[in-house]
């Protein structure tokens, strides 16, 4: 009996014995595909100890138990791997980012995609930064190259010592994303860029102390919210 056209679910044949086996296999596949969460995208080596129900977007060239399954979805079900060919438009999540299959590959954060993978991609990168001692503390390459930044948000996870407040910005614009930000646990910032700003090289975020000098204590969680344009494939 053929599988269903869209999700590849097995169908029960007329007068089939042990129909529950086929039905359960279909439910297992649905459990992995609906609200899909991909553990990895592009990996070529199967994990050594997969969990029941986990799914992966297989990379190229696949090896081991994934050999010959380049580009397919690998779902660990009933103690073994089940493989399905994704179709253009399938969506899921990977590491907290929405992903979409464009017919060839999985695109992270895609909002709109052309037939050849050119897309308008929205992403958020988050880092927990241990504040360094001194007048400033640098988060190296926090802003990726060739992106348009809408803003930076953050929260103080543990008290920052030595300053009465802090600023968040970049070299040459210390307070671009916020000033007068509290230094005690729970303080937060929401720094919006009035006009979305393009960065053409990897760029550091800089925390600047005010009312004193950082003493090297405290942690700040920072998130950069940005868009990037993915290139069409040749």
N, CA and C atoms as a LAMMPS dump frame, in Angstrom:
ITEM: TIMESTEP
0
ITEM: NUMBER OF ATOMS
702
ITEM: BOX BOUNDS ff ff ff
-5.0000000000000000e+02 5.0000000000000000e+02
-5.0000000000000000e+02 5.0000000000000000e+02
-5.0000000000000000e+02 5.0000000000000000e+02
ITEM: ATOMS id mol type element x y z
1 1 1 N 0.855 -1.194 0
2 1 2 C 0 0 0
3 1 3 C 0.893 1.247 0
4 2 1 N 0.621 2.211 -0.871
5 2 2 C 1.477 3.411 -0.922
6 2 3 C 1.301 4.277 0.314
7 3 1 N 2.292 5.141 0.527
8 3 2 C 2.212 6.122 1.608
9 3 3 C 1.411 7.329 1.137
10 4 1 N 0.993 8.157 2.088
11 4 2 C 0.298 9.385 1.732
12 4 3 C 1.254 10.321 0.993
13 5 1 N 0.688 11.177 0.133
14 5 2 C 1.504 11.985 -0.773
15 5 3 C 2.289 13.069 -0.058
16 6 1 N 1.736 13.681 0.966
17 6 2 C 2.361 14.856 1.568
18 6 3 C 3.331 14.51 2.694
19 7 1 N 2.905 13.709 3.65
20 7 2 C 3.715 13.421 4.818
21 7 3 C 4.331 12.023 4.804
22 8 1 N 4.024 11.233 3.778
23 8 2 C 4.616 9.906 3.7
24 8 3 C 4.156 8.97 4.791
25 9 1 N 2.894 9.079 5.186
26 9 2 C 2.368 8.228 6.246
27 9 3 C 1.882 6.909 5.648
28 10 1 N 2.189 5.792 6.29
29 10 2 C 1.766 4.497 5.744
30 10 3 C 0.25 4.32 5.846
31 11 1 N -0.325 3.739 4.81
32 11 2 C -1.765 3.501 4.77
33 11 3 C -2.057 2.026 5.043
34 12 1 N -3.193 1.781 5.666
35 12 2 C -3.614 0.413 5.967
36 12 3 C -4.185 -0.217 4.702
37 13 1 N -3.723 -1.397 4.365
38 13 2 C -4.203 -2.115 3.186
39 13 3 C -5.501 -2.847 3.499
40 14 1 N -6.338 -3.079 2.491
41 14 2 C -7.565 -3.852 2.71
42 14 3 C -7.254 -5.244 3.266
43 15 1 N -7.996 -5.642 4.255
44 15 2 C -7.861 -6.97 4.867
45 15 3 C -6.468 -7.214 5.449
46 16 1 N -5.767 -6.148 5.767
47 16 2 C -4.413 -6.283 6.317
48 16 3 C -4.461 -6.849 7.734
49 17 1 N -3.549 -7.764 8.015
50 17 2 C -3.412 -8.268 9.376
51 17 3 C -2.577 -7.291 10.199
52 18 1 N -2.781 -7.296 11.5
53 18 2 C -2.025 -6.451 12.428
54 18 3 C -2.03 -4.973 11.981
55 19 1 N -3.238 -4.487 11.753
56 19 2 C -3.379 -3.101 11.297
57 19 3 C -2.768 -2.106 12.274
58 20 1 N -2.718 -2.47 13.535
59 20 2 C -2.197 -1.539 14.529
60 20 3 C -0.733 -1.194 14.269
61 21 1 N 0.019 -2.099 13.638
62 21 2 C 1.432 -1.822 13.352
63 21 3 C 1.547 -0.649 12.392
64 22 1 N 0.754 -0.677 11.332
65 22 2 C 0.782 0.407 10.343
66 22 3 C 0.265 1.707 10.943
67 23 1 N -0.828 1.619 11.708
68 23 2 C -1.391 2.822 12.328
69 23 3 C -0.392 3.445 13.297
70 24 1 N 0.23 2.619 14.106
71 24 2 C 1.2 3.145 15.077
72 24 3 C 2.403 3.776 14.393
73 25 1 N 2.826 3.192 13.28
74 25 2 C 3.949 3.785 12.547
75 25 3 C 3.568 5.158 12.008
76 26 1 N 2.346 5.272 11.506
77 26 2 C 1.874 6.571 11.032
78 26 3 C 1.807 7.605 12.141
79 27 1 N 1.319 7.198 13.311
80 27 2 C 1.244 8.119 14.439
81 27 3 C 2.645 8.543 14.895
82 28 1 N 3.6 7.605 14.837
83 28 2 C 4.97 7.921 15.22
84 28 3 C 5.555 8.98 14.292
85 29 1 N 5.301 8.851 13
86 29 2 C 5.798 9.84 12.046
87 29 3 C 5.122 11.195 12.267
88 30 1 N 3.826 11.174 12.511
89 30 2 C 3.128 12.431 12.799
90 30 3 C 3.693 13.099 14.043
91 31 1 N 4.012 12.301 15.042
92 31 2 C 4.548 12.845 16.287
93 31 3 C 5.858 13.586 16.047
94 32 1 N 6.641 13.139 15.055
95 32 2 C 7.906 13.799 14.748
96 32 3 C 7.734 14.983 13.799
97 33 1 N 6.746 14.931 12.911
98 33 2 C 6.611 15.951 11.87
99 33 3 C 5.748 17.135 12.278
100 34 1 N 4.73 16.906 13.105
101 34 2 C 3.861 18.001 13.538
102 34 3 C 4.56 18.753 14.672
103 35 1 N 4.633 20.091 14.546
104 35 2 C 5.437 20.894 15.479
105 35 3 C 6.878 20.38 15.478
106 36 1 N 7.416 20.183 14.274
107 36 2 C 8.712 19.543 14.098
108 36 3 C 9.842 20.299 14.795
109 37 1 N 10.672 19.556 15.523
110 37 2 C 11.854 20.105 16.165
111 37 3 C 13.058 19.295 15.704
112 38 1 N 13.956 19.947 14.94
113 38 2 C 15.13 19.263 14.408
114 38 3 C 16.292 19.414 15.376
115 39 1 N 16.841 18.298 15.806
116 39 2 C 17.973 18.327 16.726
117 39 3 C 19.202 18.885 16.025
118 40 1 N 19.43 18.483 14.781
119 40 2 C 20.545 19 13.992
120 40 3 C 20.09 19.21 12.554
121 41 1 N 20.794 20.097 11.864
122 41 2 C 20.617 20.3 10.428
123 41 3 C 21.998 20.242 9.788
124 42 1 N 22.151 19.383 8.799
125 42 2 C 23.411 19.303 8.071
126 42 3 C 24.409 18.303 8.614
127 43 1 N 24.099 17.635 9.721
128 43 2 C 25.006 16.616 10.244
129 43 3 C 25.018 15.402 9.304
130 44 1 N 26.166 14.78 9.169
131 44 2 C 26.297 13.615 8.284
132 44 3 C 26.497 12.308 9.038
133 45 1 N 26.79 12.391 10.342
134 45 2 C 27.039 11.198 11.152
135 45 3 C 25.9 11.033 12.161
136 46 1 N 25.237 9.883 12.182
137 46 2 C 24.144 9.68 13.139
138 46 3 C 24.644 9.776 14.583
139 47 1 N 23.808 10.296 15.494
140 47 2 C 24.214 10.337 16.901
141 47 3 C 24.329 8.926 17.457
142 48 1 N 25.206 8.757 18.435
143 48 2 C 25.446 7.421 18.988
144 48 3 C 24.329 6.968 19.912
145 49 1 N 23.661 7.913 20.575
146 49 2 C 22.601 7.542 21.53
147 49 3 C 21.381 8.421 21.308
148 50 1 N 20.675 8.252 20.197
149 50 2 C 19.514 9.102 19.924
150 50 3 C 18.345 8.794 20.847
151 51 1 N 17.529 9.811 21.076
152 51 2 C 16.315 9.629 21.865
153 51 3 C 15.156 9.279 20.951
154 52 1 N 14.236 8.5 21.491
155 52 2 C 13.065 8.102 20.718
156 52 3 C 12.31 9.348 20.243
157 53 1 N 12.051 9.41 18.919
158 53 2 C 11.267 10.494 18.351
159 53 3 C 12.058 11.683 17.857
160 54 1 N 13.385 11.721 18.107
161 54 2 C 14.134 12.889 17.67
162 54 3 C 14.331 12.863 16.154
163 55 1 N 14.413 14.074 15.568
164 55 2 C 14.511 14.213 14.117
165 55 3 C 15.738 15.037 13.744
166 56 1 N 16.326 14.712 12.583
167 56 2 C 17.52 15.397 12.086
168 56 3 C 17.354 15.678 10.597
169 57 1 N 17.866 16.826 10.159
170 57 2 C 17.977 17.112 8.736
171 57 3 C 19.327 16.621 8.259
172 58 1 N 19.36 15.535 7.508
173 58 2 C 20.61 14.868 7.152
174 58 3 C 21.4 15.701 6.141
175 59 1 N 22.723 15.812 6.386
176 59 2 C 23.6 16.547 5.498
177 59 3 C 24.226 15.671 4.426
178 60 1 N 25.223 16.226 3.723
179 60 2 C 25.904 15.55 2.617
180 60 3 C 27.419 15.568 2.837
181 61 1 N 28.107 14.436 2.674
182 61 2 C 27.603 13.084 2.372
183 61 3 C 27.302 12.329 3.663
184 62 1 N 26.13 11.753 3.742
185 62 2 C 25.73 11.042 4.953
186 62 3 C 26.498 9.723 5.075
187 63 1 N 26.749 9.326 6.32
188 63 2 C 27.537 8.119 6.571
189 63 3 C 26.811 7.203 7.55
190 64 1 N 27.388 6.012 7.733
191 64 2 C 26.847 5.065 8.709
192 64 3 C 25.415 4.695 8.405
193 65 1 N 24.598 4.686 9.433
194 65 2 C 23.189 4.304 9.273
195 65 3 C 22.401 5.322 8.463
196 66 1 N 22.98 6.494 8.205
197 66 2 C 22.326 7.501 7.36
198 66 3 C 22.82 7.456 5.917
199 67 1 N 23.697 6.564 5.593
200 67 2 C 24.284 6.501 4.251
201 67 3 C 23.195 6.428 3.18
202 68 1 N 23.332 7.266 2.146
203 68 2 C 22.362 7.288 1.057
204 68 3 C 21.128 8.115 1.324
205 69 1 N 21.07 8.781 2.493
206 69 2 C 19.885 9.548 2.873
207 69 3 C 20.151 11.057 2.848
208 70 1 N 21.11 11.496 2.06
209 70 2 C 21.449 12.92 1.975
210 70 3 C 20.198 13.766 1.737
211 71 1 N 20.026 14.797 2.561
212 71 2 C 18.919 15.73 2.386
213 71 3 C 17.601 15.281 2.969
214 72 1 N 17.514 14.044 3.421
215 72 2 C 16.257 13.542 3.982
216 72 3 C 16.144 13.861 5.467
217 73 1 N 14.952 13.663 5.99
218 73 2 C 14.736 13.72 7.431
219 73 3 C 14.994 12.337 8.009
220 74 1 N 15.75 12.292 9.094
221 74 2 C 15.983 11.04 9.802
222 74 3 C 15.252 11.105 11.137
223 75 1 N 14.335 10.191 11.362
224 75 2 C 13.54 10.141 12.593
225 75 3 C 13.855 8.838 13.306
226 76 1 N 14.251 8.942 14.572
227 76 2 C 14.538 7.739 15.341
228 76 3 C 13.247 7.253 15.973
229 77 1 N 12.75 6.099 15.514
230 77 2 C 11.461 5.584 15.968
231 77 3 C 11.545 4.074 16.159
232 78 1 N 11.022 3.62 17.282
233 78 2 C 10.983 2.191 17.588
234 78 3 C 12.372 1.548 17.511
235 79 1 N 13.372 2.308 17.965
236 79 2 C 14.713 1.768 18.039
237 79 3 C 15.505 1.789 16.747
238 80 1 N 14.981 2.412 15.698
239 80 2 C 15.698 2.472 14.417
240 80 3 C 15.387 3.767 13.687
241 81 1 N 16.055 3.991 12.568
242 81 2 C 15.901 5.228 11.809
243 81 3 C 14.857 5.066 10.714
244 82 1 N 13.959 6.034 10.633
245 82 2 C 12.982 6.133 9.56
246 82 3 C 13.328 7.39 8.763
247 83 1 N 13.291 7.295 7.426
248 83 2 C 13.704 8.415 6.59
249 83 3 C 12.534 8.907 5.739
250 84 1 N 12.386 10.228 5.682
251 84 2 C 11.354 10.853 4.863
252 84 3 C 11.982 11.974 4.051
253 85 1 N 11.49 12.148 2.826
254 85 2 C 11.98 13.233 1.978
255 85 3 C 11.129 14.479 2.245
256 86 1 N 11.728 15.561 2.786
257 86 2 C 10.944 16.774 3.045
258 86 3 C 10.526 17.442 1.739
259 87 1 N 9.427 18.172 1.795
260 87 2 C 8.931 18.882 0.632
261 87 3 C 9.054 20.385 0.855
262 88 1 N 9.148 21.11 -0.25
263 88 2 C 9.258 22.568 -0.175
264 88 3 C 8.098 23.137 0.627
265 89 1 N 8.437 23.984 1.608
266 89 2 C 7.411 24.601 2.444
267 89 3 C 7.283 23.98 3.817
268 90 1 N 7.874 22.781 4.022
269 90 2 C 7.834 22.191 5.362
270 90 3 C 8.581 23.098 6.337
271 91 1 N 8.042 23.217 7.545
272 91 2 C 8.613 24.115 8.534
273 91 3 C 8.802 23.39 9.861
274 92 1 N 9.708 23.916 10.654
275 92 2 C 9.944 23.372 11.986
276 92 3 C 10.785 24.328 12.792
277 93 1 N 11.416 23.79 13.824
278 93 2 C 12.268 24.586 14.7
279 93 3 C 13.597 23.879 14.883
280 94 1 N 14.657 24.666 15.026
281 94 2 C 15.97 24.121 15.304
282 94 3 C 16.716 25.093 16.192
283 95 1 N 17.023 24.665 17.424
284 95 2 C 17.74 25.527 18.35
285 95 3 C 17.032 26.833 18.646
286 96 1 N 15.705 26.818 18.676
287 96 2 C 14.939 28.027 18.981
288 96 3 C 14.68 28.914 17.784
289 97 1 N 15.144 28.518 16.593
290 97 2 C 14.944 29.299 15.381
291 97 3 C 14.026 28.546 14.423
292 98 1 N 13.063 29.263 13.837
293 98 2 C 12.188 28.634 12.854
294 98 3 C 12.984 28.313 11.606
295 99 1 N 12.767 27.126 11.047
296 99 2 C 13.445 26.715 9.826
297 99 3 C 12.409 26.318 8.783
298 100 1 N 12.774 26.52 7.528
299 100 2 C 11.875 26.196 6.428
300 100 3 C 12.657 25.504 5.325
301 101 1 N 12.066 24.455 4.749
302 101 2 C 12.71 23.727 3.658
303 101 3 C 12.286 24.356 2.339
304 102 1 N 13.276 24.764 1.534
305 102 2 C 12.961 25.46 0.284
306 102 3 C 12.976 24.541 -0.927
307 103 1 N 13.022 23.245 -0.696
308 103 2 C 13.072 22.272 -1.781
309 103 3 C 14.445 21.676 -1.964
310 104 1 N 15.477 22.342 -1.373
311 104 2 C 16.851 21.851 -1.467
312 104 3 C 17.498 21.766 -0.088
313 105 1 N 17.297 22.797 0.736
314 105 2 C 17.942 22.831 2.043
315 105 3 C 17.049 23.541 3.058
316 106 1 N 17.402 23.379 4.337
317 106 2 C 16.686 24.032 5.426
318 106 3 C 17.276 25.423 5.632
319 107 1 N 16.424 26.441 5.628
320 107 2 C 16.837 27.83 5.799
321 107 3 C 16.376 28.296 7.175
322 108 1 N 17.322 28.767 8.001
323 108 2 C 16.985 29.222 9.345
324 108 3 C 16.402 30.631 9.314
325 109 1 N 15.289 30.833 10.031
326 109 2 C 14.711 32.152 10.196
327 109 3 C 14.085 32.739 8.956
328 110 1 N 13.792 31.926 7.962
329 110 2 C 13.3 32.456 6.693
330 110 3 C 11.899 33.028 6.83
331 111 1 N 11.712 34.252 6.307
332 111 2 C 10.381 34.846 6.261
333 111 3 C 9.771 34.714 4.884
334 112 1 N 10.58 34.928 3.837
335 112 2 C 10.142 34.779 2.46
336 112 3 C 11.314 34.231 1.675
337 113 1 N 11.055 33.213 0.842
338 113 2 C 12.115 32.55 0.092
339 113 3 C 11.77 32.51 -1.386
340 114 1 N 12.812 32.726 -2.225
341 114 2 C 12.635 32.52 -3.657
342 114 3 C 12.777 31.038 -3.965
343 115 1 N 12.551 30.689 -5.218
344 115 2 C 12.655 29.283 -5.617
345 115 3 C 14.064 28.751 -5.457
346 116 1 N 15.06 29.641 -5.437
347 116 2 C 16.448 29.21 -5.348
348 116 3 C 17.122 29.631 -4.047
349 117 1 N 16.324 29.819 -3.004
350 117 2 C 16.881 29.995 -1.674
351 117 3 C 17.203 31.406 -1.248
352 118 1 N 16.979 32.415 -2.109
353 118 2 C 17.181 33.794 -1.68
354 118 3 C 16.067 34.155 -0.705
355 119 1 N 16.458 34.674 0.457
356 119 2 C 15.432 34.895 1.471
357 119 3 C 15.68 36.116 2.321
358 120 1 N 14.625 36.528 2.978
359 120 2 C 14.682 37.589 3.975
360 120 3 C 14.595 36.886 5.312
361 121 1 N 15.729 36.828 6.009
362 121 2 C 15.882 35.958 7.169
363 121 3 C 15.988 36.788 8.443
364 122 1 N 15.162 36.468 9.426
365 122 2 C 15.223 37.129 10.725
366 122 3 C 15.814 36.169 11.749
367 123 1 N 16.76 36.681 12.54
368 123 2 C 17.395 35.836 13.543
369 123 3 C 17.64 36.638 14.817
370 124 1 N 17.861 35.906 15.906
371 124 2 C 18.263 36.497 17.18
372 124 3 C 19.406 35.678 17.732
373 125 1 N 20.512 36.352 18.059
374 125 2 C 21.648 35.688 18.686
375 125 3 C 21.754 36.159 20.13
376 126 1 N 21.928 35.214 21.04
377 126 2 C 21.946 35.519 22.472
378 126 3 C 23.245 35.034 23.092
379 127 1 N 23.782 35.838 24.017
380 127 2 C 25.017 35.455 24.699
381 127 3 C 24.95 35.905 26.15
382 128 1 N 25.45 35.075 27.043
383 128 2 C 25.61 35.463 28.445
384 128 3 C 27.044 35.957 28.617
385 129 1 N 27.186 37.248 28.908
386 129 2 C 28.493 37.896 28.931
387 129 3 C 28.948 38.153 30.359
388 130 1 N 30.092 37.56 30.716
389 130 2 C 30.713 37.835 32.015
390 130 3 C 31.446 39.171 31.912
391 131 1 N 31.007 40.145 32.683
392 131 2 C 31.54 41.506 32.57
393 131 3 C 33.004 41.529 33.007
394 132 1 N 33.842 42.141 32.174
395 132 2 C 35.278 42.225 32.43
396 132 3 C 35.596 43.465 33.265
397 133 1 N 36.68 43.419 33.997
398 133 2 C 37.115 44.564 34.787
399 133 3 C 37.622 45.666 33.862
400 134 1 N 37.315 46.924 34.242
401 134 2 C 37.776 48.056 33.456
402 134 3 C 36.652 49.023 33.152
403 135 1 N 36.969 50.045 32.38
404 135 2 C 35.97 51.053 32.022
405 135 3 C 34.958 50.518 31.017
406 136 1 N 35.382 49.536 30.21
407 136 2 C 34.488 48.921 29.233
408 136 3 C 34.631 47.403 29.293
409 137 1 N 33.649 46.717 28.745
410 137 2 C 33.671 45.258 28.651
411 137 3 C 33.141 44.891 27.276
412 138 1 N 33.908 44.113 26.523
413 138 2 C 33.612 43.864 25.107
414 138 3 C 33.04 42.48 24.875
415 139 1 N 31.939 42.438 24.116
416 139 2 C 31.361 41.174 23.655
417 139 3 C 31.814 41.011 22.216
418 140 1 N 32.821 40.197 21.995
419 140 2 C 33.482 40.109 20.698
420 140 3 C 32.562 39.556 19.612
421 141 1 N 32.491 40.294 18.486
422 141 2 C 31.753 39.856 17.287
423 141 3 C 30.308 39.458 17.611
424 142 1 N 29.68 40.208 18.5
425 142 2 C 28.294 39.894 18.861
426 142 3 C 27.335 40.14 17.706
427 143 1 N 27.678 41.103 16.847
428 143 2 C 26.841 41.436 15.701
429 143 3 C 27.483 40.824 14.451
430 144 1 N 26.796 39.888 13.772
431 144 2 C 27.397 39.249 12.595
432 144 3 C 27.511 40.221 11.425
433 145 1 N 28.465 39.936 10.537
434 145 2 C 28.653 40.748 9.34
435 145 3 C 27.466 40.614 8.389
436 146 1 N 27.238 41.662 7.609
437 146 2 C 26.218 41.678 6.556
438 146 3 C 24.812 41.45 7.11
439 147 1 N 24.521 42.15 8.19
440 147 2 C 23.197 42.077 8.792
441 147 3 C 22.636 43.478 9.005
442 148 1 N 21.333 43.538 9.152
443 148 2 C 20.641 44.785 9.479
444 148 3 C 20.046 44.617 10.87
445 149 1 N 20.534 45.394 11.816
446 149 2 C 20.153 45.227 13.217
447 149 3 C 18.964 46.124 13.551
448 150 1 N 17.941 45.511 14.149
449 150 2 C 16.775 46.254 14.607
450 150 3 C 16.94 46.732 16.044
451 151 1 N 17.731 46.002 16.822
452 151 2 C 17.918 46.414 18.2
453 151 3 C 18.62 45.355 19.014
454 152 1 N 18.891 45.708 20.261
455 152 2 C 19.543 44.811 21.212
456 152 3 C 18.734 44.828 22.504
457 153 1 N 18.457 43.649 23.042
458 153 2 C 17.797 43.553 24.339
459 153 3 C 18.723 42.838 25.311
460 154 1 N 18.429 42.963 26.59
461 154 2 C 19.293 42.308 27.561
462 154 3 C 18.708 42.3 28.957
463 155 1 N 19.354 41.533 29.808
464 155 2 C 18.942 41.459 31.208
465 155 3 C 20.169 41.147 32.059
466 156 1 N 20.275 41.807 33.192
467 156 2 C 21.363 41.545 34.13
468 156 3 C 21.032 40.269 34.898
469 157 1 N 21.89 39.257 34.766
470 157 2 C 21.645 37.98 35.433
471 157 3 C 22.19 37.959 36.854
472 158 1 N 23.312 38.641 37.062
473 158 2 C 23.861 38.766 38.41
474 158 3 C 24.505 40.141 38.538
475 159 1 N 24.522 40.679 39.761
476 159 2 C 24.944 42.061 39.988
477 159 3 C 26.294 42.363 39.348
478 160 1 N 26.32 43.498 38.648
479 160 2 C 27.552 43.993 38.039
480 160 3 C 28.196 44.963 39.031
481 161 1 N 29.419 44.678 39.459
482 161 2 C 30.056 45.49 40.481
483 161 3 C 30.914 46.611 39.915
484 162 1 N 31.054 47.671 40.724
485 162 2 C 31.968 48.747 40.408
486 162 3 C 31.371 49.926 39.69
487 163 1 N 30.187 49.813 39.138
488 163 2 C 29.538 50.905 38.416
489 163 3 C 28.145 51.123 38.984
490 164 1 N 27.618 52.323 38.785
491 164 2 C 26.254 52.603 39.235
492 164 3 C 25.239 52.351 38.12
493 165 1 N 25.698 52.358 36.876
494 165 2 C 24.862 52.032 35.724
495 165 3 C 25.792 51.702 34.559
496 166 1 N 25.213 51.291 33.448
497 166 2 C 26.042 50.958 32.291
498 166 3 C 25.35 51.367 31.005
499 167 1 N 26.15 51.473 29.959
500 167 2 C 25.66 51.756 28.618
501 167 3 C 25.99 50.575 27.719
502 168 1 N 25.177 50.386 26.663
503 168 2 C 25.428 49.325 25.692
504 168 3 C 25.445 49.952 24.303
505 169 1 N 26.508 49.694 23.568
506 169 2 C 26.617 50.241 22.228
507 169 3 C 27.72 49.559 21.459
508 170 1 N 28.307 50.299 20.531
509 170 2 C 29.419 49.811 19.728
510 170 3 C 30.525 50.855 19.771
511 171 1 N 31.699 50.51 19.27
512 171 2 C 32.793 51.461 19.237
513 171 3 C 32.376 52.723 18.477
514 172 1 N 32.584 53.883 19.094
515 172 2 C 32.201 55.145 18.489
516 172 3 C 30.797 55.592 18.818
517 173 1 N 29.994 54.702 19.425
518 173 2 C 28.633 55.057 19.834
519 173 3 C 28.288 54.207 21.06
520 174 1 N 28.813 54.625 22.213
521 174 2 C 28.743 53.809 23.423
522 174 3 C 27.333 53.51 23.895
523 175 1 N 26.389 54.403 23.596
524 175 2 C 25.029 54.227 24.125
525 175 3 C 24.002 53.986 23.026
526 176 1 N 24.433 53.461 21.897
527 176 2 C 23.504 53.246 20.775
528 176 3 C 22.32 52.392 21.189
529 177 1 N 22.521 51.432 22.057
530 177 2 C 21.45 50.52 22.418
531 177 3 C 20.987 50.67 23.865
532 178 1 N 21.455 51.705 24.547
533 178 2 C 20.919 51.946 25.882
534 178 3 C 21.9 52.643 26.796
535 179 1 N 21.364 53.47 27.683
536 179 2 C 22.17 54.139 28.706
537 179 3 C 21.377 54.172 30.007
538 180 1 N 22.082 54.399 31.126
539 180 2 C 21.414 54.425 32.418
540 180 3 C 20.829 53.09 32.814
541 181 1 N 21.407 52.014 32.309
542 181 2 C 20.896 50.664 32.577
543 181 3 C 21.364 50.218 33.957
544 182 1 N 20.458 49.701 34.755
545 182 2 C 20.785 49.267 36.102
546 182 3 C 21.79 48.138 36.124
547 183 1 N 22.468 47.99 37.248
548 183 2 C 23.528 46.975 37.371
549 183 3 C 23.157 45.852 38.34
550 184 1 N 21.949 45.877 38.88
551 184 2 C 21.537 44.823 39.797
552 184 3 C 20.767 43.743 39.055
553 185 1 N 20.772 42.554 39.594
554 185 2 C 20.103 41.417 38.974
555 185 3 C 18.649 41.745 38.647
556 186 1 N 18.243 41.462 37.423
557 186 2 C 16.878 41.726 36.974
558 186 3 C 16.74 42.98 36.137
559 187 1 N 17.715 43.891 36.211
560 187 2 C 17.663 45.089 35.37
561 187 3 C 17.669 44.666 33.901
562 188 1 N 17.051 45.47 33.034
563 188 2 C 16.914 45.061 31.644
564 188 3 C 17.105 46.249 30.707
565 189 1 N 17.272 45.924 29.431
566 189 2 C 17.341 46.97 28.406
567 189 3 C 16.608 46.497 27.165
568 190 1 N 16.04 47.451 26.452
569 190 2 C 15.415 47.203 25.154
570 190 3 C 15.835 48.345 24.251
571 191 1 N 16.95 48.157 23.559
572 191 2 C 17.517 49.216 22.74
573 191 3 C 17.121 49.067 21.284
574 192 1 N 16.2 49.919 20.825
575 192 2 C 15.731 49.874 19.445
576 192 3 C 16.558 50.819 18.58
577 193 1 N 16.85 50.377 17.377
578 193 2 C 17.519 51.254 16.423
579 193 3 C 16.45 52.062 15.715
580 194 1 N 16.532 53.405 15.805
581 194 2 C 15.51 54.253 15.183
582 194 3 C 15.338 53.935 13.714
583 195 1 N 16.436 53.79 13.007
584 195 2 C 16.451 53.324 11.625
585 195 3 C 17.313 52.076 11.59
586 196 1 N 16.777 50.93 11.129
587 196 2 C 17.58 49.71 11.103
588 196 3 C 18.952 49.969 10.488
589 197 1 N 19.992 49.485 11.149
590 197 2 C 21.363 49.843 10.806
591 197 3 C 22.121 48.636 10.266
592 198 1 N 22.785 48.823 9.121
593 198 2 C 23.548 47.743 8.498
594 198 3 C 24.957 47.688 9.057
595 199 1 N 25.421 46.454 9.32
596 199 2 C 26.801 46.206 9.732
597 199 3 C 27.433 45.286 8.681
598 200 1 N 28.563 45.706 8.138
599 200 2 C 29.178 44.974 7.029
600 200 3 C 30.319 44.063 7.47
601 201 1 N 30.754 44.185 8.714
602 201 2 C 31.778 43.307 9.283
603 201 3 C 31.306 42.865 10.664
604 202 1 N 31.851 41.746 11.167
605 202 2 C 31.555 41.337 12.536
606 202 3 C 31.893 42.494 13.476
607 203 1 N 30.962 42.819 14.362
608 203 2 C 31.102 44.017 15.196
609 203 3 C 30.9 43.67 16.661
610 204 1 N 31.778 44.217 17.506
611 204 2 C 31.683 43.996 18.949
612 204 3 C 30.575 44.843 19.556
613 205 1 N 29.889 44.298 20.553
614 205 2 C 29.084 45.113 21.452
615 205 3 C 29.982 45.549 22.601
616 206 1 N 29.792 46.784 23.054
617 206 2 C 30.634 47.327 24.11
618 206 3 C 29.762 47.787 25.275
619 207 1 N 30.047 47.278 26.466
620 207 2 C 29.41 47.752 27.693
621 207 3 C 30.338 48.789 28.322
622 208 1 N 29.8 49.958 28.617
623 208 2 C 30.587 51.033 29.21
624 208 3 C 30.059 51.337 30.607
625 209 1 N 30.954 51.392 31.576
626 209 2 C 30.552 51.664 32.96
627 209 3 C 30.339 53.159 33.152
628 210 1 N 29.377 53.507 33.99
629 210 2 C 29.172 54.898 34.4
630 210 3 C 29.085 54.933 35.927
631 211 1 N 29.617 56.024 36.503
632 211 2 C 29.617 56.154 37.953
633 211 3 C 30.624 55.257 38.634
634 212 1 N 31.621 54.8 37.9
635 212 2 C 32.634 53.91 38.469
636 212 3 C 33.223 53.043 37.38
637 213 1 N 34.009 52.057 37.783
638 213 2 C 34.67 51.16 36.833
639 213 3 C 34.285 49.724 37.156
640 214 1 N 33.97 48.943 36.138
641 214 2 C 33.614 47.545 36.356
642 214 3 C 34.715 46.835 37.143
643 215 1 N 34.304 46.04 38.142
644 215 2 C 35.305 45.331 38.941
645 215 3 C 35.476 43.869 38.531
646 216 1 N 34.809 43.481 37.44
647 216 2 C 34.967 42.117 36.945
648 216 3 C 33.933 41.141 37.453
649 217 1 N 32.926 41.619 38.16
650 217 2 C 31.861 40.737 38.634
651 217 3 C 30.576 41.008 37.858
652 218 1 N 29.724 40.004 37.805
653 218 2 C 28.408 40.17 37.181
654 218 3 C 28.334 39.581 35.778
655 219 1 N 27.109 39.198 35.406
656 219 2 C 26.835 38.618 34.092
657 219 3 C 25.615 39.289 33.485
658 220 1 N 25.73 39.618 32.203
659 220 2 C 24.628 40.248 31.468
660 220 3 C 24.273 39.375 30.274
661 221 1 N 23.001 39.081 30.112
662 221 2 C 22.52 38.33 28.945
663 221 3 C 22.089 39.339 27.886
664 222 1 N 22.685 39.232 26.702
665 222 2 C 22.396 40.154 25.618
666 222 3 C 21.877 39.397 24.403
667 223 1 N 20.92 39.995 23.7
668 223 2 C 20.361 39.397 22.489
669 223 3 C 20.351 40.442 21.38
670 224 1 N 20.9 40.063 20.23
671 224 2 C 20.934 40.937 19.059
672 224 3 C 19.849 40.468 18.092
673 225 1 N 18.97 41.391 17.705
674 225 2 C 17.843 41.081 16.817
675 225 3 C 18.145 41.678 15.443
676 226 1 N 18.207 40.824 14.417
677 226 2 C 18.675 41.334 13.123
678 226 3 C 18.066 40.566 11.964
679 227 1 N 18.251 41.122 10.778
680 227 2 C 17.83 40.482 9.535
681 227 3 C 19.043 40.333 8.634
682 228 1 N 18.998 39.322 7.787
683 228 2 C 20.046 39.16 6.775
684 228 3 C 19.413 38.644 5.482
685 229 1 N 20.082 38.917 4.375
686 229 2 C 19.586 38.516 3.06
687 229 3 C 20.407 37.336 2.587
688 230 1 N 19.752 36.171 2.385
689 230 2 C 20.476 35.002 1.908
690 230 3 C 20.551 35.029 0.387
691 231 1 N 21.674 34.56 -0.147
692 231 2 C 21.926 34.604 -1.58
693 231 3 C 21.167 33.495 -2.315
694 232 1 N 20.766 33.748 -3.571
695 232 2 C 20.206 32.652 -4.367
696 232 3 C 21.298 31.665 -4.753
697 233 1 N 20.917 30.39 -4.872
698 233 2 C 21.865 29.395 -5.329
699 233 3 C 22.147 29.555 -6.826
700 234 1 N 23.317 29.132 -7.247
701 234 2 C 23.667 29.192 -8.671
702 234 3 C 22.834 28.18 -9.456
